[in-house]
Amino acid sequence: MKRTLEMEFRLDNDKTKTISLSDPKDDLTLAPVEAWAAKVVAKKAFIVGGAYPAALKGATIRTVEVEELV
C-alpha cells in the first residue's frame, strides 16, 4: 500500500494549496504536523502565484492500494 501525507494550506489570498509527502511514519499524529505547518507559515516557506501560506487548513493520510498488472 502506498501512503501519502496531504497537508492543505490556506493561502493569504484565500485560495488553498495541498502539499503531499510520501511514506509518512505509521504513528504520525496531528500535533507534529501542526507544529511543522506553523513553521512553514511563519517562515513563508513557499509562494504560489504571489501568495504565501497563512494557516494549515487540514491534514490527512491517503492510503492507496496499487496492484501491478502482469
Secondary structure per residue as TSV (DSSP state, phi and psi in degrees):
chain	resnum	aa	ss	phi	psi
A	1	M	-	360.0	142.2
A	2	K	E	-100.6	129.3
A	3	R	E	-117.8	140.2
A	4	T	E	-138.4	130.6
A	5	L	E	-85.3	124.0
A	6	E	E	-116.6	122.1
A	7	M	E	-115.9	122.2
A	8	E	E	-100.8	122.8
A	9	F	E	-106.0	140.0
A	10	R	E	-87.5	130.7
A	11	L	E	-91.2	166.0
A	12	D	T	-73.6	-0.1
A	13	N	T	-107.7	17.4
A	14	D	S	67.7	13.2
A	15	K	-	-94.7	178.5
A	16	T	E	-127.3	158.6
A	17	K	E	-141.6	129.8
A	18	T	E	-102.7	131.5
A	19	I	E	-112.4	132.9
A	20	S	E	-116.8	138.3
A	21	L	E	-126.2	131.3
A	22	S	E	-78.0	150.1
A	23	D	S	53.6	59.1
A	24	P	-	-67.7	158.7
A	25	K	-	-57.5	147.0
A	26	D	T	-63.6	-32.9
A	27	D	T	-99.6	19.4
A	28	L	-	-63.6	135.4
A	29	T	-	-120.4	175.0
A	30	L	H	-67.8	-34.7
A	31	A	H	-55.2	-51.5
A	32	P	H	-68.1	-29.9
A	33	V	H	-65.6	-44.5
A	34	E	H	-63.2	-40.0
A	35	A	H	-63.1	-44.3
A	36	W	H	-64.9	-42.9
A	37	A	H	-63.7	-36.0
A	38	A	H	-62.8	-37.8
A	39	K	H	-67.3	-40.4
A	40	V	H	-59.8	-44.9
A	41	V	H	-66.0	-46.6
A	42	A	H	-61.7	-37.3
A	43	K	H	-91.1	-1.6
A	44	K	T	48.2	56.2
A	45	A	-	-67.6	-18.0
A	46	F	-	-146.9	163.3
A	47	I	-	-135.3	135.5
A	48	V	B	-128.0	110.5
A	49	G	T	56.1	36.4
A	50	G	T	86.0	2.4
A	51	A	B	-113.1	143.1
A	52	Y	-	-102.7	159.0
A	53	P	E	-67.5	138.0
A	54	A	E	-111.5	-30.3
A	55	A	E	-168.3	157.2
A	56	L	E	-80.3	123.3
A	57	K	E	-87.6	-35.2
A	58	G	E	-178.9	163.5
A	59	A	E	-141.6	138.8
A	60	T	E	-140.5	159.0
A	61	I	E	-112.0	120.0
A	62	R	E	-97.0	129.1
A	63	T	E	-115.7	125.9
A	64	V	E	-127.1	132.3
A	65	E	-	-93.6	122.4
A	66	V	-	-108.8	128.1
A	67	E	-	-123.4	117.8
A	68	E	-	-79.9	135.0
A	69	L	-	-82.5	137.3
A	70	V	-	-124.7	360.0
